[in-house]
Amino acid sequence: TGVAPTFQTAAGGGKVLQVQVGTSTATSTQVIATTTYTDIAGMTATITPATGSKILCIWNIDSNRGAGEAWGTKLLRDVTSVWESVDTWSHMAQGTGSTRIRESFTHYDTPTGANGATAFTYKIQCGTYSSASEGFNEDGNKTQLVLIEIGA
């Protein structure tokens, strides 16, 4: 007769515990023409992580800009900036004419005070270089923010 195998209990850390997604709600192009970081419509997501968990934040920005125009992006947890482009000219169009581009960003965040009961709201903002007019989410192209809780 055979003997059933025995297995060790899986390690507790590193597991995906939950995923939350925020998708832009803009129904038309959102124009930003300021160096001040401005909310991208609908680019928020809320998560309630367990004690010790970390949050993998992944987002993309869809923009249409002319030659030499540029923008920067910022990720906030509640009101705290947790990641920011070096400046508002970090993502610049090269060449001539209009350029549509989708760029992706990631940040591995450690939210202070995570306890399984406290919710954190993350949001995305953009600002433009020299207050140039930049179009975001043009023609229904949506930006998205994904929050992935990784267990301790």
Salt bridges, closest charged atoms under 4 A:
ASP39 OD1 - LYS123 NZ 3.23
ASP62 OD2 - ARG100 NE 3.97
ASP62 OD1 - ARG102 NH2 3.80
GLU84 OE1 - LYS74 NZ 3.79
GLU103 OE2 - ARG65 NH2 3.30
GLU103 OE1 - HIS91 ND1 2.92
ASP109 OD2 - ARG77 NE 2.73
ASP109 OD1 - HIS107 NE2 3.55
GLU138 OE1 - ARG100 NH2 3.04
ASP139 OD2 - ARG100 NH2 3.32
